[in-house]
């Protein structure tokens, strides 16, 4: 489990994914991605992962 400190992705992989796909986003275009179905906590975790935090760092963040 991520809460136990296990890695979903290595931090370097996460950073490369974010760097690769973030610049492709068109902020003027609204897409239906399914992200609206995420809970507030899931959205928060997604933002933290997108910042390159490790799973252990995400789990340690207060909610």
N, C-alpha and C positions, 0 to 999 in steps of 0.2 A: 504494500500500500504506500501511496505517496506520503501519507501522514507518518509512516514509519521511517521515512527518509529514503525510500527506494526511488530510483530514477525512472522517470517516464522517458525522457530524452537526456542525453548528456548536455550540460550547459552550452558547450560549443555548438552542438547540433541545433539547439533551440535558437541561439543567436543567428546562425546561418539561415535558418528557416525564416525568422522574422526579417532579416535583412533582405532576403531574396523576394519575399512576397509583399512586404510592407510598401515598397516603392511602386508596386503594381496597382495598389488600391486607388480608385478614383473617388475622391471624397464627394464629388458632385453627383455621383450616380448611386442611387439607393438600390441595393440588391436584396433579394430575399435569400438569406443564408441559413435560416433556422436559428440564428443566434438569439432571436427574440424569445425563443422557447427556453433559454437558459435562466436559471434562478439568479438572483443577485449575487449569491456566493459563487456560483459557477462563473459568472461574468468577472467577478473580482479575481478569482484564481486565474482565469484566462489572461487578464491584463498583467498579472504578476509574472506568469510564465512568459508572456510576450516581452517582458522587460529583461528576460534572461535569468531570473532567479532560479535557484536550484529547487528541487522538490522539498528538500529539508527547510530551506528559507521560506517557501510558500507555506508549509505546514506550521512554521513557527510564528507567522504573522497573525496578529489578533484580528478577529473578525468583528 
